Amino acid sequence: MSATIKKKEIVLEVDDQKYETFLKFIKTLEYVQVINEQQQAMKELERSLKQVKIMQNDESKKQTAKEFLDEL
């Protein structure tokens, strides 16, 4: 049985002048995956589609728009 590796996502703001240097540095870290904007968009789309499938299979409680907005 293989262990599931949990990951966290972070968003960083870096000065334009230091961006390339910082990016080169973090890419050297074996435990860091740098995701570009297109990869991030695809990841979010996949997550959304997964949620739609769950709701279609009625595995998740469906909310009205009002309930959703009330949670915000």
PyMOL commands that set and color helices and strands:
alter all, ss='L'
color gray80, all
select helices_A, chain A and resi 16-27+37-56+65-71
alter helices_A, ss='H'
color red, helices_A
deselect
rebuild
show_as cartoon
